Amino acid sequence: MKEIEDLGLTKQRQTVLQVIRESDKHLTANEVFDDARRLLPGISFATVYNSLSYLKNQRLIGEIKLGTNANLYDRKLTRHDHAICNNCGKLVDLELTIPNKLLEEAANCSKFKPETIELTLRGLCPECRGQEN
């Protein structure tokens, strides 16, 4: 990955990008704001939100839309899939090889012109399964 300083970004955008790249989880805009404020106390939520949009459009971060109002932001830019726990909301990355036939079948069923396909496995994570006793 390019060094943050080499990207010609404002200090605010550099801070938002740093927060996402240094996180080991997928963050909501509110979580990015909280972490960015620790690094740059004067940053506003609007600036963080606009920076997220800019960084996503520049393909410096990924955005995960899971059908909720809160999108998640991801440092990983390559195509990948996710598993999400229905109980605690834990989200993990999956590295799956998607057969071309699946993409073609999805395109045929939907009549969409395919660009990419992302799978989301929903269920219970190991920790929540352990609590089912």
Buried (B, 14 or more C-beta within 10 A) or exposed (E): EEEBEEBEBEEBBBBBBBBBEEBEEBBBBEBBBBBBBEBBEEBEBEBBBBBBEBBBEEEBBBBBEBEEEEBBBBBBEEEBBBBBBEEEEBBEBEEEEBEEEEBEEEBEEEEEEEEEEEEEEEEBBEEBEEEEE
